[in-house]
Amino acid sequence: QQRADRLLLRPGEPRRPRPQPARPRQAPALLDDGKFVLATFATDRGQREWINDAKDYGGHYLVGRKWVAVGDDGVVNALRGTLGGEVEAGADHSGHGASHSG
């Protein structure tokens, strides 16, 4: 949790524990490997509910203790080397929808 929270801190912001709101805290971030969103959660239940809802939209998720990083496959795997966590994949929508020809 601490390493993930450090990514949300702004330069010069003190590194002290802060109470977390009921809703997830989310912040966009950028690595050399690409963009991702880091979300932190106050409870394990809130985290799991958020992941279950979000996975319906597809995507790649790196899941740690009360945090989730969301990005493309390459970014998520790069972050895993730094933060740890487990990779989860969202729904695959590539085969959905009707094909229309002109």
Residue pairs with C-beta under 8 A, 6 or more apart in sequence:
1 40
1 64
1 65
1 66
1 67
3 82
3 83
4 38
4 40
4 64
4 67
4 69
4 83
5 40
5 67
6 15
7 27
7 29
7 38
8 25
8 27
8 38
8 40
9 15
20 40
20 41
20 42
21 42
22 42
22 46
24 39
24 40
24 41
24 46
24 47
24 50
24 68
25 39
25 40
26 37
26 38
26 39
27 37
27 38
28 35
28 36
28 37
29 35
29 36
29 37
29 38
30 36
31 75
31 78
31 79
33 74
33 75
33 78
34 71
34 72
34 74
34 75
35 71
35 75
36 69
36 70
36 71
36 75
36 76
36 79
37 69
37 70
37 71
38 67
38 68
38 69
38 70
39 50
39 67
39 68
39 69
39 70
40 66
40 67
41 47
41 50
41 66
41 67
41 68
42 66
43 66
44 65
44 66
47 63
47 66
47 67
47 68
50 68
51 61
51 63
51 68
51 88
54 61
54 68
54 70
54 90
55 61
55 88
55 89
55 90
55 91
56 90
56 91
57 90
57 91
58 90
58 91
58 92
58 93
59 70
59 71
59 72
59 89
59 90
60 70
60 71
60 72
60 73
60 75
60 76
60 87
60 88
60 89
60 90
61 68
61 69
61 70
61 76
61 87
61 88
61 89
61 90
62 68
62 69
62 70
62 71
62 76
62 79
62 80
62 83
62 85
62 86
62 87
62 88
63 85
63 86
63 87
63 88
64 83
64 84
64 85
64 86
67 83
67 85
69 75
69 76
69 79
69 83
69 85
70 76
71 79
76 87
77 87
79 85
80 87
